[in-house]
Amino acid sequence: MATRHDPQHHEREVLDTALKALGELTGIDGKVVATEARTSLRAKSDAVVDLKVAGQTHRYLVECKRSMDRASALALVRTQLAPHLDSGLLVAPYLSPQLAEHSRQLDLQFIDTAGNAYLKADGLYVFVSGRKPLTLPTQTSTRSAGNATAWRMAFALLCEPALVQAPYREIAETAGIALGSVGAVFQDLATRGLLVESARGRRLAAPAQMLDEWVAGYPSILRPKLHPRRFQATNPNWWQDASLVDPTQLSAQWGGEVAAARMTGYLKPATQTLYIDPPAMRDTLRHLVTKYRLQPSADGSIELLETFWRPSTSQTARESLVPPILVYADLIATMDSRNLETANLIREKIIARVLDPL
């Protein structure tokens, strides 16, 4: 049986090491004053820390990550800390110089175990990058399941958590993967503490963490395999009158900014994303090009991708919208501040209703 790691123990070790490195490099005294503090009705921080310098104490709500190797993951953390951005602090084992600079551009404060940091408060400004990482005790990487098959199955489980109890064959059919892959993905999830198996069956042990990992990895692991292509329309408002439920317009669903706007009423879409069933791609593309005069454009505002999930009878599907988790992931991947705000709304108002009760 695979060894199960304790994520909370590892995160606390990362936090303690990062605070020590910060103190040794800058003289800032860091102290953990609470763990798993609730910041709102739904949200929790991993810890609360006080940073003392020059006679002042600055209190931070901590979001601790076991790894930080993608810009999309930074954008995700910024979204999670958005309601408390001035007092939010990312803590991770290591941020590369590129990610450290990107974090500063996002105005996302952070510290890592190598002593790299970005801190900005009244009477406090620190920016350190380029220090080499320390070696921490081995922790299973989130990349161990970093393949498209695992991401397809994780998506199916996150969209429909009850599916975790289903027979392997049903899971494989729903996720669109080979039957033989289901057991391997389950084993990896269990190893990383994301799945619990007992006599009563299987359950997702940390659905919020699983969602975070899926969203951070989606742009590089699964999305490129969906054959994305970009177009531009003569009329920038073409999408407002486009009806995807008309049988002549075939199997397509809105994602990204259009879906977010229709889910929340909060966003004015600047881009249009359509997910189309692969067998219908050719006919759908021909229809869109003919009716709306779409033209190929490398930096066009219209993006077409292939669907990778089984069609659903959910409310969002009936409204020709992709599942909320996919809308959330695409918004995070843009790293656009207006999209990050809307992504936070979707997570709190829609996704949390599915994942929080688990």
C-alpha positions in Angstrom: 0.0 0.0 0.0 1.3 3.5 -0.9 2.4 5.7 2.0 0.1 8.5 2.8 1.7 11.9 3.4 0.4 14.4 6.0 -0.1 17.6 4.1 -0.8 19.7 7.2 2.5 18.6 8.8 4.4 19.4 5.6 2.8 22.8 5.3 3.6 23.7 8.9 7.2 22.7 8.3 7.3 24.9 5.2 5.9 27.8 7.2 8.3 27.5 10.1 11.3 27.2 7.7 10.2 30.2 5.7 9.7 32.4 8.8 13.2 31.4 10.0 14.8 32.2 6.7 13.0 35.6 6.6 14.3 36.4 10.1 17.9 35.4 9.3 17.9 37.5 6.2 16.0 40.6 7.2 15.7 40.6 11.0 11.9 40.3 10.8 10.6 38.3 13.7 7.8 35.9 12.5 5.5 34.1 14.9 2.6 31.7 14.2 -0.3 32.9 16.3 -3.1 30.6 15.0 -3.7 27.8 12.6 -6.6 27.2 10.2 -8.2 30.5 11.0 -11.6 31.2 9.5 -11.6 34.4 7.4 -15.3 34.3 6.2 -18.3 32.0 6.3 -16.7 29.7 3.8 -13.1 30.6 3.6 -10.2 29.6 5.9 -6.6 30.6 6.1 -3.9 28.0 6.8 -2.5 30.1 9.6 -2.2 33.5 11.1 1.3 35.0 11.6 2.7 38.2 13.1 5.7 39.8 11.5 7.5 42.2 13.9 9.9 44.8 12.6 11.0 48.3 13.8 8.5 48.2 16.7 5.5 47.4 14.5 3.6 44.2 14.2 2.0 43.2 10.9 -0.6 40.4 11.0 -1.0 38.2 8.0 -3.5 35.5 6.9 -1.4 32.6 5.4 -2.1 30.6 2.3 0.5 27.8 2.4 1.3 25.8 -0.7 3.4 22.6 -0.9 4.8 23.7 -4.3 4.6 26.8 -6.5 5.9 26.3 -10.0 3.3 27.9 -12.3 2.1 31.5 -12.9 -1.4 30.2 -13.0 -1.0 28.9 -9.4 0.0 32.4 -8.3 -3.1 33.8 -9.9 -5.1 31.2 -8.1 -3.7 32.2 -4.7 -4.3 35.9 -5.4 -7.9 35.1 -6.1 -8.2 33.2 -2.8 -6.6 36.0 -0.9 -8.5 38.8 -2.8 -10.8 39.7 0.1 -7.8 40.2 2.4 -5.1 41.0 -0.2 -3.3 43.6 2.0 -3.0 41.1 4.8 -2.7 37.9 2.8 0.6 36.0 2.6 1.6 33.2 0.3 4.1 30.8 1.9 5.8 28.2 -0.4 9.0 26.1 -0.5 10.4 28.2 -3.3 9.6 30.8 -5.9 11.8 31.2 -8.9 13.0 34.8 -9.8 10.4 34.8 -12.6 7.6 33.8 -10.2 8.8 36.2 -7.5 8.6 39.1 -10.0 5.2 37.9 -11.2 4.0 37.8 -7.6 5.1 41.4 -7.1 3.3 42.4 -10.3 0.2 40.8 -8.9 0.8 42.6 -5.6 0.8 39.2 -3.9 2.9 39.1 -0.8 5.0 36.0 -0.2 7.9 34.3 1.6 9.6 31.1 0.8 12.1 28.7 2.6 15.1 30.1 0.7 14.5 33.6 2.1 12.9 35.1 -1.1 10.1 37.5 -0.1 7.8 40.3 -1.2 6.3 42.2 1.7 4.5 45.5 1.5 2.8 47.3 4.4 2.9 50.5 6.3 6.6 50.9 7.3 7.5 47.6 5.7 8.9 46.9 2.2 10.9 43.8 1.3 11.6 42.3 -2.1 14.2 39.5 -2.3 14.5 37.0 -5.2 17.1 34.8 -6.7 18.1 33.0 -3.5 18.5 29.2 -4.2 16.0 26.8 -2.7 16.6 24.7 0.4 16.0 21.0 0.4 13.0 20.1 2.4 11.9 16.6 3.5 10.5 14.7 0.5 6.9 15.3 -0.3 5.0 13.7 -3.1 4.7 16.2 -5.9 1.4 17.3 -7.3 2.9 16.5 -10.7 2.9 12.7 -9.9 -0.6 12.7 -11.4 0.3 15.4 -13.9 -1.1 13.9 -17.1 -4.2 14.5 -19.1 -5.8 11.3 -18.1 -5.6 12.1 -14.4 -6.8 15.7 -15.1 -9.9 14.4 -17.0 -10.8 12.0 -14.1 -10.2 14.6 -11.4 -12.5 17.0 -13.4 -15.2 14.5 -13.5 -14.9 13.8 -9.7 -14.9 17.5 -8.8 -17.9 18.3 -11.0 -19.9 15.3 -9.6 -18.3 14.3 -6.2 -20.8 11.4 -5.8 -19.1 9.7 -8.8 -16.2 8.8 -6.5 -18.4 5.9 -5.1 -19.3 4.6 -8.6 -17.9 1.5 -10.2 -14.7 1.9 -12.1 -16.4 1.4 -15.5 -18.9 4.2 -14.8 -16.1 6.6 -13.7 -14.0 5.7 -16.9 -17.0 6.4 -19.1 -17.9 9.7 -17.5 -14.3 10.9 -17.5 -13.6 9.7 -21.0 -10.6 7.6 -20.0 -9.5 4.0 -20.2 -10.9 1.7 -17.6 -7.4 0.6 -16.6 -6.4 4.2 -15.6 -9.0 4.6 -12.9 -7.2 2.6 -10.2 -3.9 4.3 -10.8 -5.4 7.8 -10.4 -7.2 6.7 -7.2 -4.0 5.3 -5.8 -2.2 8.6 -6.5 -5.0 10.7 -4.9 -4.9 8.5 -1.8 -1.1 8.8 -1.6 -1.4 12.5 -1.6 -4.1 12.6 1.0 -6.8 13.7 -1.4 -8.8 10.4 -1.2 -9.9 8.2 1.7 -10.9 4.6 1.2 -12.6 2.6 3.9 -15.1 -0.1 4.5 -17.8 2.6 3.8 -16.4 3.3 0.4 -14.4 6.2 -1.1 -14.6 9.9 -0.5 -12.7 13.0 -1.4 -10.7 14.0 1.6 -9.6 17.5 0.5 -11.8 18.7 -2.4 -10.7 22.3 -2.1 -7.0 21.3 -2.4 -7.8 19.0 -5.2 -9.6 21.8 -7.0 -6.7 24.2 -6.5 -4.2 21.6 -8.0 -6.5 20.9 -10.9 -7.0 24.6 -11.7 -3.3 25.4 -11.5 -2.3 22.5 -13.8 -5.2 22.7 -16.3 -3.5 25.4 -18.6 -0.3 23.3 -19.1 -1.5 19.7 -18.6 -4.9 19.3 -20.3 -5.8 22.5 -22.2 -3.1 22.3 -24.8 -4.4 18.8 -25.8 -7.8 20.3 -26.7 -6.5 21.7 -30.0 -7.2 25.3 -29.2 -7.5 27.7 -32.2 -8.2 31.4 -32.3 -10.3 33.6 -34.5 -11.5 37.2 -34.9 -15.0 38.3 -35.9 -15.9 41.3 -38.0 -18.6 42.2 -35.5 -17.1 42.2 -31.9 -20.6 41.7 -30.5 -21.4 38.6 -32.6 -21.6 36.4 -29.6 -24.5 38.3 -28.0 -27.0 37.1 -30.5 -25.4 33.7 -31.1 -27.7 30.9 -30.0 -25.9 27.6 -29.4 -29.1 25.6 -28.5 -30.3 25.8 -32.1 -29.9 22.2 -33.5 -28.3 23.7 -36.7 -25.5 25.1 -34.5 -24.5 21.7 -33.1 -22.7 20.8 -29.9 -21.0 23.8 -28.4 -20.9 25.4 -25.0 -19.7 28.8 -23.8 -16.8 28.9 -21.5 -14.5 31.6 -20.1 -15.7 35.2 -19.9 -19.1 34.7 -21.7 -20.0 31.9 -19.4 -18.8 33.8 -16.4 -20.9 36.8 -17.4 -24.0 34.7 -17.8 -23.4 32.9 -14.4 -22.8 36.1 -12.4 -24.0 39.1 -14.4 -20.7 40.7 -13.2 -18.4 40.7 -16.2 -18.4 42.4 -19.6 -16.7 39.8 -21.8 -13.8 40.9 -23.9 -13.1 37.4 -25.2 -15.3 34.5 -26.2 -14.4 30.8 -25.5 -16.3 27.9 -27.0 -15.9 24.3 -26.2 -17.1 22.0 -29.0 -17.7 18.3 -29.2 -14.8 16.9 -31.3 -17.1 15.0 -33.8 -19.0 18.2 -34.4 -16.0 20.5 -34.6 -15.8 20.6 -38.4 -19.5 21.4 -39.0 -19.7 23.8 -36.1 -16.6 25.7 -37.3 -18.0 25.9 -40.8 -21.3 27.3 -39.4 -19.6 29.9 -37.3 -17.2 31.0 -40.0 -20.1 31.3 -42.5 -22.7 33.0 -40.2 -20.4 35.2 -38.1 -17.6 35.7 -40.5 -14.9 34.4 -38.2 -11.3 34.6 -39.5 -8.2 32.8 -38.2 -6.1 35.1 -36.0 -3.2 34.2 -33.7 -4.2 36.8 -31.2 -8.0 36.8 -31.8 -10.5 37.3 -29.1 -12.4 34.1 -30.0 -11.0 30.7 -28.9 -12.4 27.3 -29.9 -11.4 24.1 -28.0 -12.6 20.5 -27.9 -14.8 19.3 -25.0 -13.3 16.6 -22.9 -16.2 15.5 -20.7 -19.4 13.6 -21.1 -22.4 15.8 -21.9 -24.5 16.7 -18.9 -28.1 17.5 -18.2 -27.2 20.1 -15.5 -28.6 23.6 -15.5 -25.4 25.1 -16.9 -25.3 22.6 -19.7 -29.0 23.3 -20.6 -28.0 27.0 -20.8 -25.1 26.0 -23.2 -22.5 26.8 -20.5 -19.5 24.6 -19.6 -19.3 23.3 -16.0 -18.5 26.1 -13.4 -15.2 24.6 -12.5 -14.0 24.9 -16.1 -15.2 28.5 -16.2 -13.3 29.2 -13.0 -10.1 27.6 -14.3 -10.1 29.6 -17.6 -10.7 32.9 -15.8 -7.8 32.1 -13.4 -5.5 31.3 -16.4 -6.0 34.7 -17.9 -4.4 36.4 -14.8 -6.5 39.4 -15.6 -7.5 41.2 -12.4 -11.1 41.7 -13.5 -11.4 38.0 -14.3 -9.8 37.0 -11.0 -12.6 38.9 -9.1 -15.3 37.2 -11.1 -13.5 33.8 -10.6 -13.7 34.4 -6.8 -17.4 35.0 -7.1 -18.0 31.8 -9.0 -16.0 29.8 -6.5 -17.8 31.2 -3.5 -21.3 31.3 -4.9 -21.4 28.3 -7.1 -18.6 25.8 -6.7 -18.5 25.9 -2.9 -22.1 24.7 -2.8 -20.9 21.5 -4.4 -17.6 21.0 -2.6 -18.1 22.4 0.8 -20.5 19.8 2.1 -18.0 17.0 1.4 
